[in-house]
């Protein structure tokens, strides 16, 4: 019986794809990709020839019926994102939910995702954490921030380089500048870097060194929480 397979892809280093993921991409009849150009480079690198179709946040609602019908017609389909595991701050949830509603089997392979290596390498407590993905840019942003003010678990966020300073500054206002924090950028790539310290120290660092690349921000337990 055909199914939907969720296939994690490398977050930077192309060698971080599993043998199982490659076998699935070689077997399926269709690969749904957030950006077909990005995924096309990955398939070309591993000499995999499979039709690609765009599936992203702007068309995912209208694509659901068509995709489900193809799987129900005995075509195996894989879903990938530009980097990491689909549905983790990327499209995928709606398709998974609809497939399950229709009785279509869904399988998710283990594999790359950015926040796990960032957390493990951060030096902050990793036994309990909360993953917030991307904060809203405008509407609802302050509400989300306020909800995290007294959070005792390690907080994990994804952030673009253009909002790193803003996010760090807002957390410093909420939790204090002496709160431990880590900024991890360009994970698994040539310029991978971890900046560790307090929120105040990270703000000072990125005030003088312009943030570049994709970031994972990790905020530790505020000292005021005891």
N, C-alpha and C positions, 0 to 999 in steps of 0.2 A: 504494500500500500504506500502511495506517495505521501510525503510529509514536508513540512517546513523545517529547515535546519538553520539555526542561528549560528553564524560563524564569526568568531572574533578575529580581527586582523591586527597586524603589528601597529604599535603606536608610533614607531619611528624606524627601528631596525628591522629590515625585512626578514631577517633570520628568526624573528620571534613568532613565527607561525608554526603551528603543530603539523605533524605528518598527517594526523587525522583530518585536520582542516583542509589540507591540500587534496586529500582523497575525496572529500565531499565536494569540493569545488570542481574536481575533475569529473564527478559522477552526475551532478545535477543538470537539469535541462535549462535552468534559468538562474541568474544571479541578480538579486535586487541590490542596487548600490545607491548610497547617498549621493555620490558624485561618480559617474561612470568613468570619468577621466582618471581620477585617483585610483579607483579599483582596477581600471584597465591596465594601469602600470604594474600593479601587483600581479595580475593574471599573466601579463606578458613576461614578467620576470621569471615566473615559474612555468612558462610555456603551456599555460592552460587556455584552451579555446572554448569559451562558453558565452552564450548571449548574455548581455548586460542590459538591465532596464533601470531607469531612474526611480528611486523610491525615497522621498525626502519629506520634510515637514510641510511643504507647500502642496504636495499632491497625495499624501498618504490616505486621506479620507476617500477620495474618489478612486483610488487604486485597489481598495480592499476587495471589492466584488470580483474584479477581473483576476486578481492573484489567486483568490480562494477557488475560483472556478477552474483555473489551470491545475491546481493541486488535486482537486476533486476529479479532474480528467486524467489522473495518473502521471502528472509531471512533478518530479521532485524539484523543489525551489530552495535556494539558499538566500539568506539575508545577511549582508555585511554592512558595516559603516565605514566612513573614511579611515577611522583608526579606533581600535579597541573593540569592546563588546557592544553590539547593537542594543538599543533600548536603555542604555546607561547614558543619560544626557544626550541621546540620539534617538531618531525614529525607530519604532519597533513594537512598542507596547500595544498599539491599536491593532496591528496585524496579528500579533500573538493572541490577543484576546478574541479576535474574530475567528481565527482558526480553531481555537479551543471551543468556542461557542458552537461551531459547525461540526465538531467531532473530528477535526483534522489533527493528526499527531504533530506535536511541536517538540523538537529536540534542540537543546542549546549545548554547544561544545564549550569546554573550559578553554580559557586562553587569555590573551592580553587585555588589560584594562589599566588605565593610568593611576587610579588612586591607590591601588594595593601596593605597588613598589614604592610610591611616594610615602605612604604611611609607614611601611616597614623600615624604610631608610631614614625616616625623619628624626628618630630618637624620642618622639613623643609616645605616650602610652597607646598601645595598639590593641589592648584587650577589649576595650569598649570605645566605639566611635560612632559618629553620625555623619552620613554623607548627604550633603545638600546640593550637589551638582552646581549649576549656574544660578546665582541669585537673580531675581528679576532686575532688569536695568532701571525701571522707573516704578510703575504701579505695583504695589505690594512689597517693594524692596524693604522699606523700613519696618514693616510688620514682620517679615521673615527675620530681619536682624534682631529686633526686639525679642523674638521668641528664643533666640540663641544666647541672650545676655547672660543667663545663669546656667547654661549648659555645662555639665561637668565632664562629659565625654569629649574626646578629641574631635574637633569639627574639621570636616574635609570639604573643600570647595574647588570647583573649576573656575578659572578666570582668564579673561583675555588680557594681553599686556597693556591695553588701553585703560583698564579699570583696576589694575593691581593696587596702585597707590590709594585710590578712592576706597576700595574695600578694606585694605589694611587700616586706613585712617578711621573708617567707621567702626571697625572692631575695637580700635584703641579707645575711641570715645565710649564705647559700651562696656568694655571689659578691662580697661586700663592699659597704659603703654608698656607696663612691665609684664604683661601676659606673654608666655612663651609661644613662639610661632615659627613656622618653617615655610619657605617658598621653594617649591621644586619646579624646575622648568626644563623643557626639551628632553623629557625622560626617554632613555634608550638611544638618543641621538648623539652626534659628535659633541655638541655643546651642552650636554646635560650638566645641570648645576643645582646644588642645594644651598640655600642661604638660611642659616639658622640663627636664632637669637630671640629677642623680645619684639613685640609689635613696634615699639619705638625704634629699635635698631634696624628692623627691616624697612620701616618708613624712611629712615635716614639713608640707608643703602640705596633704595630705589629712587630717592630724590636726586641722588648724584649719579646713579647708573640707570639709564633708561631701561625699563623692562622690555625684554624681547622674547618671542616665542610663546608657546602655550604653557600656562601655569596650573599647578595644583597648590593651593594654599591650605595649610594645616594650622589650626589654632588650638593651643593647649588649654588646660584648666587654668582659669584666672586665679591669681594668688589671693584675691579678695574672697574667693569661695572657700578658702581654708584647705 
